[in-house]
Amino acid sequence: MSNQSKKIIAVDAHGGDKGPKAVLGGLNQFLFKHPGDDILFRIFGDEALLRKMLKKYQRVARNCEIINAPDVVSQTDKVRDIIRTAQTTSMYMAIKDVRDGNSCAIVSAGNTGALMALSKLAIKTIDGISRPAITTMLPAGGGDKRVVLLDLGANVQCDEENLFDFALMGSVYAEKIGKIVRPRVGILNIGEEEQKGQEYLQRLNNLFNEHKEYLPFEYVGFVEGTDISGGEVQVVVTDGFTGNIVLKTVEGTAKLMKRVMTDTFKKSIIAISVAFLLTHVFKRLKAKLDPRSYAGAIFIGLNGFVIKTHGSSDALTFANAVRYAADLADADFNSRIRASVRYMSKLKTELKNAT
């Protein structure tokens, strides 16, 4: 099959703490689980090292191209320094591959600040969007319910215009990726009452409430932290400082539950017997709470798909991030974001005039 008929994904081989081993292992896992997917990987990194390692991953070797990138962006590099010297790094070369149209998406476990800065520089922000945001879907409610949360750390400080754009993009994401018709959208605040929170939150809340029938989503008003996992709201909008804390708290809570359950079952023969009988239930619970199951986060609002996964990503985490990239390429929701930007332009102008 020719490359023209495949989805091509650019991969930063050196972004994460575990290096190319986790990356190649993740690609191998993905290809094993999805043998019918027509995907080709363009892997950027130390060519000699990667070709040597690929001898252990023949499945990946048959479905990839290696592009030599002699330099690496480290997790400790400062953004201002990286921008000046990024041209020959695996991260920037993979981003540029998306910009040039050779790949449809990039996956990297590298430095978040550098990845966002270089992506904005090379791929650019969608016209009409004030700032890109980082978003993903977290477990919420029962069954397979998920909640879209944004921003997760790209924008520490935000104003009402930024959150307006986040609500727009988050609702499109929930609809196109989460398959949710007219998703319920809320703004994270310290209480549900309209008079609570900072003034810019109140201004945006008032605007959305006054134009509920015009909005392409169902606006539910202010929501609190306890609502994020409740399953009643599908999109939660907040600034990157708060969103990142929420994300890390969710991940930490999942790890705590796992430790508590393991410790409890070890101390009682009865508990061990019950655990044995409920093995299937606990497997589903573990899968739902495992941070690796929602390993990928997208930089939404860019003219291309940039997927960021944890710096500590293992092979399973990276495999899930690649699955995420493939789903995004299939959905191609940027055209829908552009349509929503046009539709909401009058309302956004009203918001600007009110500040």
C-alpha positions in Angstrom: 0.0 0.0 0.0 1.3 3.4 -0.9 2.1 6.1 1.6 -0.6 8.3 0.1 -3.3 6.0 1.4 -1.9 5.9 4.9 -2.3 8.2 7.9 1.2 9.5 8.6 2.1 10.4 12.2 5.3 12.2 13.2 6.9 10.9 16.4 9.5 12.6 18.6 11.6 9.7 19.7 13.6 11.5 22.4 10.9 13.5 24.2 10.2 11.4 27.3 12.2 10.4 30.4 12.4 6.8 29.2 13.6 7.7 25.7 13.3 5.8 22.5 12.7 2.5 24.3 9.3 3.6 25.5 8.5 5.2 22.2 9.3 2.2 20.0 7.7 -0.1 22.5 4.5 2.0 22.4 4.5 2.0 18.6 4.9 -1.8 18.7 2.0 -2.2 21.1 -0.2 0.0 19.0 0.5 -1.9 15.8 0.0 -5.2 17.6 -3.5 -4.1 18.9 -4.5 -2.3 15.6 -3.0 -4.4 12.8 -5.5 -3.2 10.3 -4.9 0.5 10.7 -3.1 2.0 7.7 -0.6 4.1 9.7 3.0 5.1 8.9 5.2 6.6 11.5 7.9 9.2 10.6 10.2 8.9 13.6 12.6 11.8 14.4 15.8 11.1 16.4 19.2 9.7 16.5 19.1 7.6 13.3 22.0 5.2 14.2 20.5 4.5 17.6 16.9 4.1 16.3 17.9 1.7 13.5 19.9 -0.4 16.0 16.9 -0.6 18.4 14.4 -1.3 15.6 16.0 -4.8 15.2 14.0 -5.7 18.3 10.8 -4.1 16.8 10.3 -5.5 13.4 6.6 -4.7 13.3 7.6 -1.0 13.8 10.4 -1.2 11.3 8.0 -2.3 8.6 5.8 0.7 9.3 8.1 3.6 9.8 10.6 6.0 8.3 13.6 7.3 10.3 14.6 10.9 9.9 17.8 11.9 11.6 17.5 14.6 14.2 20.9 15.2 15.9 19.7 17.2 18.9 17.2 16.8 21.7 15.0 19.2 23.7 15.4 18.2 27.4 12.7 18.6 30.1 14.8 21.2 31.8 15.5 23.4 28.8 14.1 26.9 29.0 11.7 28.0 26.2 13.5 31.2 25.3 16.7 29.2 24.7 15.0 26.4 22.8 13.4 28.7 20.3 16.8 29.9 19.2 18.4 26.5 18.8 15.5 24.2 18.0 16.0 23.7 14.2 17.8 20.4 14.5 16.0 18.9 17.5 13.7 15.8 17.2 10.8 17.8 18.6 10.9 20.8 16.2 11.6 18.6 13.1 8.5 16.5 13.9 6.4 19.6 14.4 7.7 21.1 11.2 6.7 17.8 9.5 3.1 18.5 10.4 3.4 22.1 9.3 4.8 21.1 5.9 1.9 18.6 5.4 4.1 15.5 5.5 2.4 14.2 8.6 -1.1 14.7 10.0 -0.2 14.8 13.6 2.8 14.7 16.0 3.1 12.7 19.2 5.7 13.8 21.8 6.4 13.2 25.5 8.8 16.1 25.6 9.0 19.5 27.4 5.4 20.8 27.5 6.4 24.5 27.4 8.8 24.0 24.5 6.3 21.8 22.6 3.6 24.5 22.9 5.9 27.4 22.0 7.4 25.6 19.0 4.0 24.4 17.8 2.5 27.9 18.0 5.6 29.2 16.2 5.5 26.7 13.4 1.9 25.5 13.0 0.2 28.8 14.2 -3.1 29.3 16.0 -6.4 29.0 14.2 -7.7 32.4 13.0 -10.2 33.7 15.6 -8.8 31.7 18.5 -7.0 33.9 21.1 -4.9 31.1 22.5 -4.5 27.4 22.1 -5.3 25.2 25.1 -4.3 21.7 26.3 -7.2 19.4 26.7 -8.1 15.7 27.2 -11.0 13.6 28.5 -11.0 12.3 32.1 -13.1 9.6 33.6 -16.4 10.9 35.0 -19.6 9.4 36.3 -20.5 5.7 35.7 -19.9 3.5 32.7 -17.7 5.0 30.0 -18.6 8.6 30.6 -15.8 11.2 30.2 -15.4 14.9 30.8 -13.4 17.3 28.7 -11.3 19.6 30.8 -9.4 22.6 29.5 -7.0 24.3 29.9 -4.6 21.8 31.5 -1.6 24.1 31.7 -0.8 26.0 28.6 -2.2 29.3 29.9 -1.6 30.0 33.6 -3.5 33.3 33.4 -6.6 33.7 31.3 -9.3 36.3 30.7 -12.9 36.0 29.6 -12.0 35.9 25.9 -9.6 33.0 26.4 -12.3 31.1 28.4 -14.9 31.9 25.7 -12.6 30.2 23.1 -12.0 27.3 25.4 -15.7 26.7 25.8 -16.1 26.8 22.0 -13.2 24.4 21.4 -14.1 22.1 24.2 -17.7 21.7 23.0 -16.4 20.8 19.5 -14.0 18.3 21.0 -16.7 16.7 23.1 -19.0 16.5 20.1 -16.4 15.2 17.5 -14.2 13.0 19.7 -16.5 12.2 22.6 -19.5 11.7 20.3 -21.7 13.9 22.5 -24.6 15.7 20.9 -24.9 19.3 22.3 -22.6 18.8 25.2 -23.2 20.4 28.6 -20.6 23.0 29.3 -19.7 24.7 32.7 -17.2 27.2 33.9 -15.2 26.0 37.0 -15.6 28.3 40.0 -15.6 28.3 43.8 -19.3 28.0 43.8 -22.4 27.7 41.6 -23.9 31.0 42.6 -23.7 33.7 39.9 -22.2 36.3 42.2 -19.2 34.2 43.2 -15.8 34.2 41.6 -13.7 36.8 39.8 -15.3 39.5 37.7 -14.2 38.1 34.4 -15.8 34.8 35.2 -19.1 36.6 36.1 -19.0 38.6 32.8 -18.6 35.4 30.7 -21.2 33.6 32.7 -23.7 36.5 32.2 -23.0 36.5 28.5 -23.6 32.8 28.1 -26.7 32.9 30.3 -28.2 35.8 28.2 -27.6 34.0 24.9 -28.3 30.3 25.9 -30.5 29.7 22.9 -27.8 31.0 20.5 -25.0 28.8 21.8 -24.0 25.6 19.9 -23.7 23.9 23.3 -25.9 23.6 26.5 -24.5 26.0 29.0 -25.1 25.0 32.6 -23.4 27.9 34.4 -20.7 27.7 37.1 -19.6 24.3 38.3 -17.5 23.2 41.3 -14.6 20.7 41.6 -17.0 18.0 42.7 -18.9 18.3 39.4 -15.9 17.3 37.3 -16.2 13.6 38.0 -20.0 13.6 38.5 -20.9 12.9 34.9 -23.5 15.6 34.6 -21.3 18.1 32.8 -19.3 17.1 29.7 -17.0 20.1 29.3 -15.4 22.0 32.2 -13.6 25.3 31.3 -10.9 26.9 33.5 -7.5 28.5 33.4 -4.3 26.5 32.9 -3.1 26.9 36.5 -6.3 25.5 38.0 -6.7 22.9 35.3 -3.2 21.5 35.8 -3.8 21.1 39.5 -7.1 19.3 38.8 -5.4 16.9 36.4 -2.6 16.1 38.8 -5.1 15.7 41.7 -7.1 13.2 39.6 -4.0 11.2 38.7 -2.8 11.3 42.3 -6.2 10.1 43.6 -6.2 7.2 41.2 -2.8 6.1 42.4 -3.9 6.5 46.0 -7.0 4.3 45.5 -4.9 1.6 43.9 -2.5 1.7 46.9 -5.3 1.6 49.5 -7.1 -1.3 47.7 -3.9 -3.3 47.4 -2.9 -2.7 51.0 -6.4 -3.6 52.2 -6.6 -6.9 50.3 -3.2 -8.0 51.6 -4.3 -7.8 55.2 -7.3 -10.1 55.2 -8.0 -13.6 53.9 -11.6 -12.7 53.5 -10.7 -9.6 51.5 -8.4 -11.6 49.3 -11.3 -14.1 48.7 -13.7 -11.2 47.8 -11.1 -9.7 45.6 -10.7 -13.0 43.7 -14.4 -13.1 43.1 -14.5 -9.6 41.9 -11.4 -9.8 39.7 -13.3 -8.6 36.6 -14.8 -5.6 38.4 -11.4 -4.5 39.7 -9.9 -4.8 36.2 -12.5 -2.5 34.8 -12.0 -0.1 37.7 -8.3 -0.1 37.2 -8.6 0.5 33.5 -11.0 3.5 34.2 -8.7 5.1 36.8 -5.3 4.3 35.2 -3.8 7.7 34.0 -2.2 5.8 31.1 -5.7 5.2 29.6 -6.0 9.0 29.0 -2.4 9.5 28.3 -2.7 11.9 25.4 -3.6 15.5 25.6 -4.1 17.7 22.5 -3.0 21.2 22.0 -6.3 22.3 20.7 -6.7 25.5 18.6 -3.6 25.0 16.4 -3.7 24.5 12.6 -2.5 20.9 13.1 -2.8 18.1 15.6 -0.1 18.1 18.4 -0.5 15.4 21.0 1.4 15.7 24.3 1.9 12.7 26.6 3.5 12.5 30.0 7.2 12.9 30.3 7.3 9.7 32.3 5.3 7.8 29.6 5.9 4.0 29.3 5.1 1.9 26.3 1.4 1.5 27.1 1.0 5.3 27.6 2.7 6.0 24.3 0.6 3.4 22.5 -2.6 5.1 23.8 -1.3 8.5 22.7 -0.8 7.2 19.2 -4.3 5.8 19.2 -5.5 9.3 20.2 -3.5 10.9 17.3 -5.1 8.4 14.8 -8.6 9.2 16.1 -8.0 12.9 15.8 -6.7 12.6 12.3 -9.9 10.6 11.4 -12.2 13.3 13.0 -10.4 16.3 11.6 -12.4 18.6 13.8 -10.4 21.8 13.1 -12.8 22.6 10.3 -15.7 22.5 12.8 -13.8 24.8 15.2 -13.4 27.3 12.3 -17.1 27.1 11.6 -17.9 27.6 15.3 -15.5 30.6 15.4 -17.5 32.2 12.6 -20.8 31.4 14.2 -19.8 32.8 17.6 -18.0 35.9 16.2 -20.8 38.4 17.0 -21.1 37.1 20.6 -17.4 37.3 21.1 -17.5 40.9 19.8 -20.2 41.7 22.4 -18.0 40.2 25.1 -15.0 42.4 24.0 -17.1 45.5 24.0 -18.4 44.8 27.5 -14.9 44.7 29.0 
